[in-house]
Amino acid sequence: MPLEKWKSLFQNRDHSHGIVTIRTDRAVSPRTGEAHDFFVLETPPWVNIIPVTFDRRVVMVRQYRHGTGDVTLEIPGGIVEQEDTPESAAIRELEEETGYTSSSVSLLGAVHPNPAIQDTICYTFLASNAVRVGGQCLDEKEDIEVVLFPLEDIPSLILNGDITHALVLAAFYRFYMELPAESLETAVANPGPFSKLLDK
């Protein structure tokens, strides 16, 4: 017998703080028949994008994150604004944060960062043959350093703990899952299937 969804009695949006709204849900357990309150963080959809240049370098960013109080190594990303599609948001964030763009952008997939307490969905895109077209266009709350890494360095950056952002790790997981190869080493060394992916 499939697991049943809980019956929602009501939802109250208690507090809004810019991009985050705190919501209280009251729902009934189908197993016990008892009602409980749950707290949910509502946010707009998010995007991130893996930009790979024609010479197989990944355009990444370093920025200070207030949640951890530290500088993190990430791929470009941000919020899907009301006037955006996820793809247009990803392209915009790429150009604003790095000065790079791409005429070949494809969706790799989407994940729910933490479905226990968030309604958020995060889309991941691949930008093939990314090229620099200008400088950064940062807002007053951003300080971002652009760094490029050879694609073959990404697995070691993950294994060594240089990349710790869960959504960035999920993005690279989807990226490598797309490669028809038996290992990351084979995928990087074999230009055939690799070119197929980057030329989507």
N, C-alpha and C positions, 0 to 999 in steps of 0.2 A: 504494500500500500504506500503510495507516494506521500512524502511529508507535506502537510497542509500549511498554507500561509496563515498568519495570524490575522484575526478580524480587527480592523481599525475602527475605534470608537470616535476619536477626534484627533485633530492636529492643531496645536497652538504655536504660532511663530512668536517667540518670546522677545528676542533681542536681535537686532541687525547691526553688524559691525563692518560696514563696507562690503567686502566680498564674502563675508561669512554671516549666515543667519542661524541662530540657535532655535531649534524646533523641539517641542515636546509632543511625543506621540503616546496616546493611550491605546493599548491593543490587548486583545483577549487571546490567551493560549488555547489552541484547539485540543491540547492534551489534557489540561487541568480545568479549563473553563474560567480561570482567574484572569483578571485584568491587571496590567502593569504599565508604568510610565517608562518611556525610553527617550533619550535625548539624542537628537540628530543634528549634525552640522550640514547645512545646505550651502553649496557653493555653485558658481557657474561651472560649465565644463572646462577642463584643462586640456592643453596640447603640449607635446614636445616633439622635437624633430631632430633626426640624425642627418647632418649635412656631411656628405662625402665629396671631396674634390676629385677632379679628373686624375690626379696623381695619387689617389687612394689615401688621402689624409682626412681625418675627422675634425671638423670645426667644433671646438668645445669652449665652454666658458667657465671661469672661476668667479664666484661672487660670495659675499658675506651673507649668511643666513641667520636670522634672529632667533629662530627656533632652537638651534643648536649652539648659537654663539660662536660660529666658526665659518671659515671659508670652505666652500665645497666645489668639487669639479663636476660639471654637469653638461648636458646638451641644452641648446636654446629651448625655451618654452614659456608658457604663460596661460592667461585666461582667454577663453572665447568670449569676446564682447557680443553685445546684442546684435550688432550689425554684421557679425562674422559668420562664416561657416567654419568648422574645425580646420579645414585645409587653409583657408585664407588667413586664419589666426596664426597657424603654424608658420606660414610664409612671412607674415608681418613680423612675428617675434624673431624669426631668424634674421631678417634684415635689420631690425631695430637693435638687436643685441650684438650682432657681429659685423654688419655691413655686407654680408653674403646673401646671395639668392640663388634660386635654381628654377629652370623651366621644366624640370622633370621631378614632380613630387607625387609620392604614392603612399596610401595608407597601409601601415603594417598591422594595425590592430588597436584594440582599446582594452583598458583594465579599470576595475573599481579599486582605488587605492586602499580604502578601509571600509568595507560595507557594513561593519558593525556599528559605526557611528557617523558615517558620511554618505551622502547621496551622490557623491562626485563620480564622474567618469573622465578618464584621461585617454586621449587619442594620441597614437604615436605615428609619425610620418617619416618617410625616408626622402631626403633631397639628394638626388643623384647629380654628379658633375657640378657641384656648387661652385660659384665664382664670386669673388669680391667685387662689388659695384660701388662701394662708397664707405663712409665711416659709420660709426655707431650713432644711434639716436636714442639716448637714454633719458629716462625721466629723473626727477629730482630724488627719487628714492632708490635709484640703482647705481651701483659701482661694479662694472663688469670688465674683466680682463679676458680677451680672446686668445685662446691657445689652440694650436693644431698638433695632432698626434697621428703618426702613421697608423693605419688601420690595424696592422698586426700587433700593435702595442696595447690595444683595448683589452684583450683577455688578461694580460698581466696587470693592467691598471685595476681591473675588477678583483683579481685574486689577491693583489697586494693591499687592497683596502683603500686605494686612492679614490675610487668611485664608491660612494656609500649611499647616495640618494636612491631610494627604492624604485622610484618611477624611471630613473635613468637605467637602472639594472634591468627592469622589466622591458624597457625599450630595446636594449641590446640583446636581450634574450629573444625577443621577437625577430630582431634583425638576423641573428645567427640561425634561428629556426628556419628561416626562409632559404638558407643556403643548402643546396643538395650535395652535402659533403659529409664524410664520416667524422670529421673532427674540425676544430677551429684552425689548426695548422694546415690541414689539407685545403680548407676553404680559402685561406689567404694565399696559399701557394698556387692554387689552380685558377688561372685567369678566366677560364671558360664559363663556369657557372657563376663566378663572381661578377663578370661583365653582364651576364643576363640580369642579375639582381639590380645592379646599379643603373642599367639602361631601361628599367621599367617605365 
